[in-house]
Amino acid sequence: MIKIFKIIALFEGVSLLLLYFFAMPMKYILDQPIYVKNIGMAHGVLFIAYIILATMLKIEENWDWKKFAIISIASLWPFGTFYIEKRYLRNV
């Protein structure tokens, strides 16, 4: 399941970057809100999958609460999931 989590983390991170650095500028600068709707929906689904998988892995891998909190909160910042993959999941 860790492999699936890594893939979801990658896509979630990319979708967050696309949302912040492509879709939102398109909405507010060029008045094209459709990108926020589409990319935002994909990001929302990936975010939920990321949190669910992180919760499942917390139980399966017996992560402590600190590690689980860091991994969960990292999904809120740009490049956070990439840092988590490198720092916590590279050797798993």
C-alpha positions as CSV (number, residue, x, y, z in Angstrom):
1,M,0.0,0.0,0.0
2,I,3.0,2.3,0.5
3,K,3.6,2.3,-3.3
4,I,0.0,3.5,-3.9
5,F,0.4,6.1,-1.3
6,K,3.6,7.4,-3.0
7,I,1.8,7.7,-6.3
8,I,-1.2,9.5,-4.8
9,A,1.2,11.8,-2.9
10,L,2.9,12.7,-6.2
11,F,-0.3,13.4,-8.0
12,E,-1.7,15.3,-5.0
13,G,1.4,17.5,-4.9
14,V,1.3,18.1,-8.7
15,S,-2.4,19.0,-8.5
16,L,-1.8,21.5,-5.7
17,L,1.0,23.2,-7.7
18,L,-1.3,23.3,-10.8
19,L,-4.1,24.8,-8.7
20,Y,-1.9,27.5,-7.0
21,F,0.3,28.4,-9.9
22,F,-1.8,27.8,-13.0
23,A,-5.6,27.6,-12.3
24,M,-5.8,30.4,-9.7
25,P,-3.8,32.9,-11.9
26,M,-6.0,31.9,-14.8
27,K,-9.1,32.7,-12.8
28,Y,-8.0,36.0,-11.3
29,I,-5.9,37.4,-14.1
30,L,-7.5,36.1,-17.2
31,D,-11.0,35.5,-15.8
32,Q,-11.0,31.8,-16.7
33,P,-12.6,30.0,-13.7
34,I,-13.1,26.7,-15.4
35,Y,-9.5,25.6,-14.6
36,V,-10.1,26.1,-10.9
37,K,-13.2,24.0,-11.1
38,N,-11.6,21.1,-12.9
39,I,-8.2,21.1,-11.3
40,G,-9.8,21.9,-7.9
41,M,-12.0,18.9,-8.2
42,A,-9.2,16.6,-9.1
43,H,-7.1,18.0,-6.2
44,G,-9.9,17.6,-3.8
45,V,-10.3,13.9,-4.6
46,L,-6.6,13.3,-4.5
47,F,-6.3,15.2,-1.1
48,I,-9.1,13.0,0.4
49,A,-7.3,9.8,-1.0
50,Y,-4.0,11.1,0.5
51,I,-5.5,11.6,3.9
52,I,-7.3,8.2,3.9
53,L,-4.2,6.4,2.8
54,A,-2.1,8.2,5.3
55,T,-4.6,7.1,8.0
56,M,-4.5,3.5,6.8
57,L,-0.7,3.5,6.7
58,K,-0.5,5.0,10.2
59,I,-2.3,1.9,11.5
60,E,-0.6,-0.6,9.1
61,E,3.0,0.8,9.6
62,N,2.4,1.7,13.2
63,W,3.5,5.3,12.7
64,D,3.6,7.5,15.8
65,W,1.3,10.5,16.0
66,K,4.0,13.1,15.2
67,K,5.0,11.4,12.0
68,F,1.3,11.0,11.0
69,A,0.7,14.7,11.7
70,I,3.7,15.8,9.7
71,I,2.7,13.7,6.7
72,S,-0.9,14.8,6.9
73,I,-0.1,18.5,7.3
74,A,2.5,18.5,4.5
75,S,-0.3,18.0,1.9
76,L,-1.4,21.6,2.6
77,W,1.7,23.3,1.4
78,P,3.2,23.4,-2.1
79,F,6.0,20.9,-2.4
80,G,5.0,19.4,0.9
81,T,4.3,15.9,-0.4
82,F,7.5,15.9,-2.3
83,Y,9.4,16.6,0.9
84,I,7.5,13.8,2.7
85,E,8.3,11.3,0.0
86,K,12.0,12.2,0.2
87,R,12.2,12.5,4.0
88,Y,9.9,9.8,5.3
89,L,9.1,7.4,2.5
90,R,12.2,7.0,0.4
91,N,13.6,4.0,2.2
92,V,10.2,2.3,2.8
